[in-house]
Amino acid sequence: MADARIERLVDRQEIADLLTEYCRALDLMDLAAIARVFTADCRVEYGPEERLQSRGAEGVAKSLERMWRWARTSHHLSNIQVEFESADAARAISYVIAWHQRPDGSTATVLGQYHDRLRRTDAGWRIAERRMLMNGNTEGFTVNLYRTPRRPAPAGWVAPNIDRPVETPGETNS
């Protein structure tokens, strides 16, 4: 029992390392390293447009050549959740904040989630499917990414007025 739990912890760390390797390789524009993160037959979708979708590890690397349009990027990964489907298959959700700078110095930031299906291969864990969902973005980010769905408020719910300053007894807002 303890050995199985240790193996799961090791697998979980290997998956987390793989997900952060994608971010590191993308910021360096190391397209060969990006290809090594994915399975040879992977499917990747960043948005609904065909130009934001690719098939195969080499296809992903080729499609990400579009990132050369940015002078610099910085991808930060967190909140990694891994669920194992079997000894050789897993799902992961991780959150990303991706900052981008254009050659003219203007910037764009996207906040999103990677939804991944992973498969253990002879070379280790690899991403077999990836879909990115966008939680939010700055005005400068204009790429048509999938939006993260969110549950609506219950019928009749009223938002509290918490966005205005509150006066403390004895103080005035002048």
N, C-alpha and C positions, 0 to 999 in steps of 0.2 A: 504494500500500500504506500509506504513512504517513498519507494523508488518511483512509482507512477506519479506521485505528486511532484517530486523533484524534476522528473522529465517534463511535466506540464509547465513548471516554472521556467525551465531552460527553453522550451519551445516558445513560451510567451515572450521571453527576453529576446530570442532570435527574431521573432516577428516584429517586436518594437524596434530593434536595431535595423531591420530591413526597411521599415516605414520611414525611419529617420534618414537612412541612407538615400532614399529617393529625394528627400528635401536637400540634403547636402549636395548630391550630384546635380540636381536641377539648378541650385544657386551657382555652381561652378560651370554649368553647361557642359558637363561630362556625359555626353550622350551615350557612350559605350557603357558607362556605369549605370545609367538609367535603364538601358536594355537588360542588364543583368538582374535587375530587381523584379522583372516580370517573367512569366512563363512564355515559351515560344508561341503558344496559341492564345495568348491573353486577349481580353476585350476591355477597352478603356473608353469611358465617356465622361467628358467634362461638361458637356452641354448638348442641347438638342440639334445643333447644326452638324452636318457631316464633317466639316473641317475640325470639329472638336471631339471627334471620335476616331478610334484607331483599333487595329487588330494586329496582334503579334508583337513581340518585344521590339523587333526592328522597326515595325510600323509606329509604335509609341515613340521611340527615339526620333524617328524621322518627323513625326507630327510636332514634336516639341522643339524642333528647329525654330518654330515661330517665336520662341522665347528670346531669340537673339535680338528681337526688336527692343528689348529692355536693356538699359545700360547696366543695371544691377538688380538683383532680387534678394530677398531674405525670407525663407519659409520656416515657420516655427510650428512644431507639432506638439500636441498635448492631448490629454484625456483619452488615452488609448485603451479601448475595451476590446478584449479578445474572447471569442466564444468558440470552443472546439466542437466540430461536427463529428470528427473521428480522429484517429491517430495521425492522419495525413491531410486533414482538411480543417480549415478554420474560417471564421468571419471576423472582421475587425472594423471598428469605427474609430476614427481619430479626428481630432479637430486641428485645423490649420489656420494660421494667420500668415498671409502672404503679401509682403510689401514689394512693390515694383517701382523702379525709377526709370523714366524715359531719358534718352540722350539730352533732351532740353532741360532736364532737372526736375520736371514735374513728376508727381508720384501718384500711385494708385494702390489701394490696399483692398484685399478681399478676405473675408472671414468665412470659413466653410468647414465642411466635413468630407473626409474620404470614407467611403463605404467599400470595403474590400472583401473579396473571397480569396483565400490563400490556399496553396497546395504545397505539400512537401515534395520536393524533387530530389534527385541524386545530388544536386548542388546546394540543397537546403530549401528553406521556405521561400516561395516566390508568390507574387501577386498574379492571380489568374483572371480576376475581374476587378475593375475599379470604376466607381461612379462618384463624381464629386457633386456635392450639394452646397449651395451658397447660403449662408445665414445672413450676410450683409456685406456692404462694400462702401468705400468712399466714392465721392462724386467722380473721381478720376478713373475709376475702374468701370469699363464699359463692355466687357466681354459677356456674351449671353450664356451664362452658366445656369444649370438647373437650380431652382430655388428649393430651399428646405421647407417641406410642408410643416404647418403648425396648426394645432387644434384651435378652433375658435373659442371665445369666451362663452360660458353658458348663457342661455336665453335670460334676459333680464338683468344680467350682471352690469354694474355701473362702476366705472373706474374711480378710485379715490383721488381726490385732488391733493396730490402730494408734491407737485412740481412748483408750488409757490412758496416764497419765504414765510415762515411762521414768526409772528411777533412774540417775544418772551415778555411776560409781565414786567413792567418797569422800563422796557426798552422801546425805542421807536425806530422805524425804518426811515431814516431821513438821509 
